[in-house]
Amino acid sequence: MKREILRINELNYTDNEGRRLKDVSFYLASGDRAALMGLANSGRDALVGVLTGSFEADFSSCGVFLNGERIISQRLLTPAVYRMSPALRMIGSWSVAEYLLLMEHGYPGNIIISRRAMEERTQEILSSFGIEIDASNPISRLSELEKWLLELVRAMQEGVRILLIEDEFDSLREEEIDIFAGRLKEIASDKAAVIVNSHSDLVSGKLSERYLIFKNGGIVKKCRKAYITGPEQLERFFLSGSVRSRKKTMDVYQKEPREDEEIIYRIFRMRLPDGSRRDLYFRKGAVTTFLISDEKQKRNFFNCVSGLWTNIGCYRILNGKRFRSMTEDTMVEKRLVVIRALGDPGEIFTNMDLGDNLLLPSLRKISGFEYLKNGGRLSVLLSETVRKSGILSDTAEERQDVNDIICITLERWFVFRPQVLFMLEPFARCDAYGSMVVRSYIRKFAMNGTAVVLIKSRDEYVGDLSDQILNLG
């Protein structure tokens, strides 16, 4: 029989950053798995902040019930919420047994226990949950899936009541997410409730059984996952009429086959994650996607293929000229653009206005005199062009959220007219609207003749955009 774990009635919250919750009410029982859906500022992140204690909320004016008992202090709720994140807690040199048992008792020196007895006890615990992991293995040798399963067992051992999952699972293949979802459902069925707050629709759908859909700080729809028949139906709940209008504008850019798909960039003897070498060719106006599940290998490959790192033994040919390595000046001159963290403030200059951000990449093509004479006028012209496109949010001038940063970054490089564009996990920070923006720009870049190279862990969002998808493991 399911037991009530968390019930919230008419929770309200506002802060100076524009985050708010308006009359939020929902109920979670043991075994419930709910995904929070909505745009970046819809209220979903504000709710997570309240649950974890990051944002202070007044519980006296609403009804918050934990395990069937009303609580007035937010400090009573926070310990019941376990934010699952293997990367934050796991120490690579520790063994599985040390992580599972010693973390439970505090610093290792606080208890005296033989390693053999500790490993045997850990093996018993793992077996009771149906998890097959060697207790003597160091954390560093575990796969990403095994780390998530171990984190799940540890949470259950601690007796937590609410599991919070905020991750896009970029390092897991889709079949591995299915495995984790099955174990999550089985292990948490009578022990805990699960809240999923992921920007990946794939992850949200696989880990949850129902949706809480947010818009303008409130929950506009509560439904079982099966009720949603497709992304278009989901979008109608949390996209406003103006945003849907913007989406129609973006959907105008449809990628079409090009007759002049000449090869503009070649990399010979590129070392792949499995140690083998392969020649890579990138065509004008084509989108090439590389799929790599291992996080370290994915980042290493991205750095090498983009030219940020020198790959010993390989060479590159761009516009008929051969290069052993690519310097920053060469990449600017040849218009090779690398975006490592799309949506991160580090990708733009937050102390500059919109126009100067858009103009910046082209400065090397403009003399100092021309910039001083016309720079102000050019930056205004560029910023007005972006505003008229309707892609930026209405608050972009006052504060730049993730979607605004994505728009400014991509428009800046679109103005630059790159020959080759490399992007690492371009959808990692995207909500539903951000994903539409990125997909639209990928089409625009390709239509403009740019060779677009994407490095991802899964083909989510890019299956229909890519001319070629190469699975490198």
N, C-alpha and C positions, 0 to 999 in steps of 0.2 A: 504494500500500500504506500502511495506517495505521501511524503510529509512536507508540510509548508516550510520553506527555507527563508524566502524573502518576499515581503509584500510592501509596496510603496503606494500611498494614496496622496495625490495632489501635491507632489513635490515641486517647489519653485526655487529658482536660483538665477541670479544675475551678477555680472562682474563688469569691471571697467574695460575689459578686452572685447566686449560684445557677445560673450557666451551667455546663454540663458537656458533655463528649463521652465516650462509653463504647464502647470497642472499635470505633471507626469505621473501616471499610475500604471502599475503592472504587478504581476504575481509570478513567482517562481517556486516550484516544488522540486523535491529530489528527482533527479533523472531528467529534468527539463533542460533543453539546450536551445537557447534563444540567440539569434544574431541581431545585432543593432545595425539597421540600414539607414542610409541617408547621406546627404552631402557633408562636407567637412564641418560647416558651422550650423548643422541642423539641430544639434543638441545631444547627439550620441556621445561625442567626446566629453561634453560637459557632464553627462551622467556618469561616465567612467571616472572622471575627476572627483566627483562627489563620493562615489562608492569607495575609491581608494584613498580618500582623504587629501588629495592634491588641492581640491577646492573646498573651502569651508562653507557648509550649508547649515541653515537653521532647521533642525528636525522638530522643534516644538510646535511649529505652525502647520505641520503635515503629519501624516501617519506613516511611520516606518516600523515594520515588524520583522524581527529576526527570530527564526525558529518559533514563530507563533507569539512572541512577546514583544510588546511595543518598546522601542528604545527612543530616548530623547537626545542622547549624546551621540554625535557622529563618531566619536572615538570607540564606541562599542561595535560599530559596524565594520570599520576598517580592518581589524585583525581577522575577520571572517572571510575576507576577500583575498584570494591567492592569485597574484598576477603571474601566469606561467611564462617563463622566459629562461630557457636553459643557458643562454649566453651570459646572463647576468650573474648566475649563482655558481656555475660549475667551474671548478679549478682543474685544468687539464692534467696536472700531475697526480691528482688524487685518483684512487681506484673507485669503482662503482660502490664497493662496500663502505669506503670512507665517506663518500658523498651521502649515501643513504642513511647511515647510522650516526656518524660523527656529527654531521650537520644538525641532526635531531637533538644532540646533547650539548651542542655548543662547541667550543674550541677543543680539539682532540686531546689536549692535556688534561681536560676535566674528567676523563674517565679512563679506567684501566681495563683493557680488553685485548685478548690475543687476536692477532690478525686472522688466524685460522677460524676461531670461533666467530669473528665478525663476518667473515666471508660466508660461513655456513648459514648464519642467521640471515644475511642478506639474500642468499640463494633461496632460502625458504620463503622470504617475503615476496621475491620476484615470482617464484613458482605459484604462490597463492593467487597472484593476479594474472597468471598465464603468460608472463613475460619471460622470454628466453634470452637472458643476457648473462655473460660470465661475470660473477661478482668480483673476480680478481683483476679484470681488465681495467687499465687506466681510462679515464674519461676521454682522453685525447684520441683513443683508438675507436671510439664508438661512432657509428654513423649518425647523421642528423636525426633520422627516425628513432634510433635507439635512445638518443638524448631526450627527445620529446616523451618517449614512453617512460624513461626513468624519471623525468620530471613529474609526470602524471602519478607514478607510484609514490613518489615522495610527498606530493600534495595530499594523497589519500592517507598516507601514514601519519601526516600531521593533523588529520581530521578536519581539514578545511571544508567549509560548507558551500562556498561560491568560487568556482574556477573562472578566471578571466583570461581569455586568449586574445592577445592583440598581436597578430603576426600575419604576414602574407605567405608564409611557408615557402619562400623563394628557393630554399635549398632542398626542398622535397619534390620528387616527381609526383604526378597525379595519382599513380597507383599507391605510392607511399602515404599520401594524404588519406586515401581510402582506408588503408590499414589503420592509421592513427584514429580516424573517425570511428571505425568499428570498435577499437579498444576503448576509446573515450566513452562511447555509448554504453558499452558493457560494464566498465569499471565504475563509472559515476552513476549508474542507474539508480541505486538506492542510497547513495552516500552524499551526493552534491548536485548543485545546479550549475550549469555552464552558461557563461555569457561570452559571445564571440563578437569582437569589434575589429573586423578586418576590412581593408579596402579592396580585397580580392573577392569578387562575387563567387568565384569557384570555391574558395575556402569557406566563405560564409554558408554557401549552400550545402557543402559536404559535412560540415561540423555541426550544423544546427537542424532542428526540426520545425522551428517556427521563427517568424520575423517580427521584430518591433521596428516599425518604420517611422523615422523622425523627420520633421519639417518645421522650421521656424521655432525650434525649442520645445515642441510638443510631439507626442506620439499620434500620428494620423491614421495608423492602421496596425492592428495586431492580427496575424493570421498564420495558419500553418503553411509550411513551405510549399506543399502541394497545391495550395491555392493560387500561387503565382505561376502562370503558364509560360512566361518569358520575360526578358529584360525590358521590353516595351511596356508591359503592364506594370512592372515594378517602378519604372521611371515616372509613370503618371502620378504616383503617390508623392514622390519627393521632389520632382522638378516643377518649378513654377511655369506659368504660361510664357514668361519672357525667356526663361532658360530653354524651354522647348523650341521657342522661335530661334534662339541662337543655334540650337542643335540642327535645325533645318538648314540654317545658313552654312554650317560646317559640313553637313552631309552633301552639299553641292560638289565638294571636292571628291570625285570618284576616280580612283586610280585606273588608268586605261593602259593597255599594252602599247609599247612604243616601238616604232619601226627602226629607230636609230639606237638600239641598245648596244652601243659599242662598249668594250671593256676600257674603263678609264683608270683602274687601279689594280695592280697585281702584287701579290705577295708570294714569293717562291720559297719553298722549304720551311713553311711555318710549322713550328712545333705545336702539336695538339696535346690536350690534357692526358691522353693515354701514352704519350711519349713518341708517337709516330710523327712523321712529317708529311705535309700536304701543300700543294700549290692552291692558292685561293685567288679567285677572280671576282671583281665587283663591277657590275655594269651600270651605265648611265641610266638613271631613273628606275633602278631595280631596288627592291627591299630584300635584304638577306638577313635571316635570323639564325643565330647559333643558340642551341639549347645545351646548357651545362648545369647539372643539378648541384654539384659540389661547390660550396660558396667560395672557398679559397681558389680552386681551379678556375672558377668562372671569372673572378676578379683578375687573376694572373693572365688568363687568356685575353680578357678585355684590354689590359694594359699593353700586352704584346701586339695584338692585332691592330690596335689603334695607333701604335707608334710611340706611346708614352714610355714604354720600356724597349730596350734593344733585345731582339731575339737572336741570340748567337747562331750563326749558320744560315740565316735567312736574309733575303734582300727584297727590295720593293721597287716597282716601276710605276711611276705616276707621270702621265703625259709624255711618255717615252723616255723619261730620265730615270736613271737607276740610283737608289739610295740604300746604303747599308743601315743607316739609322736616321731618325727624323728628329731634328731639333725643333724647339718651339718656333723659331723664326721661319723655318722651312714649312711647318704646318700652317702658319698664318699666311705665308706667301702663296702656298699651293691650295689654300682654303680647305684644309682638313679640320673638321670640328669634332671635339670630344666632349660629351656631356656625361659626367659620372654620377651625378645625384640630382636628377631633374626634380624640381620642386623645393630643393634646399635653398635657403637664403644665400648660401655661399656661391650659387651660380649667377647671382646678379649683384650689383652694387646698391645696397639698400639706402646709402646716403645720396644717391643720384636720383634725379627725377626720371620719369618714364622715357622721355625723349632721348636723354643722354645714354641711358642703358641700351636703347635700340641702336643708337648711332655708334657706340663704342667700338664694335668689331671692325667697322669700316674706316677707322681713323688712319690706319696705315696707308689707305688708298687716297687720303685727303691731306693736302699739305697743311702745315701749321697755320699759314696765313689764311687759307681758305676756310679752315675750321673757325678761326677767330672771327672772320668776316661773316660766315654763313652758318656756323655751327648752331647758334641759337635758333635760327629760322628752320634749319633742317630737323633739329630735334623736336620742335613744335609740330612740324609737318608729319613726322613719323608717329609721334604720340597721338595726333588727331586721327591718323589712319587706323591705328589700332583701336582707338575708342569707337570710331564709327563702325568697325567690324562687328561690335556687339559681343565680343568674346570675353573681354574683361568684366569683372563684377562691378556693381554700382559703387562699391566701397574701395575700389583699388587705389584711389588717390589718398584715402585716409589711412588705410592699413592694408598690407598686402598679405592675403592668405595664400595657401599652397597653390590654389588654382591660378591666382594672379601671377605668382612667381613662375609657374609653368608657362603661362601665356607670354610673359615678358621674355623669358629665356628663349623660347622657340621662335618668337617673332624677331628677336634680335638676330638670331642666326639665320633665319629665313631671309632677312634683309641683306645679310652677308653673302648670300648665294653660294653656299659651300659646294665643293665638288664631291666630298665624301663626308657623311655624318655618322659618327659612332655614338651609340647610346647604351648605357648599362641599366638594365631593369627600369625602363622609362615609365612604367606604370606603378612602381613601388609605393609612391606617395599619393597616388590618385584616388579620389572618390569617383562616383559614377560620372559626374560632369567632367572632371579632370581627364578621365579615360577617353571621353568623346573628343576633348580638345587635342590630346596627344595623337589619337588615331587620325583626326582631321589634318594635323600638321604633317604627319608622316606621309599622307597622300599628297599634300601640297609640295613637300620637298621632292617627292618622287616625280610628280608632274613637272616640276621645275628642272628636272634633269639630275638631281642629286642622287648619288648612290648611298642608300641608307643601310647601315649595318646595326642590327640589334643583337644584344647578348642578354639572354633570359634563361630562367630555369624551366619555364613551361611555355607552351604556345598560346596561353590565354591572351585574348585581345588581338593577337597578330596572325592567327591562322589564315584569315581571309585577306590580310594585307600583304603577306610575304610572297615574293616570287620564288623564293627558295628557303627551305628550312632544313638545317643540318643539325642532327642530334649527335652531340659529341660525348654523351654519357653523363 
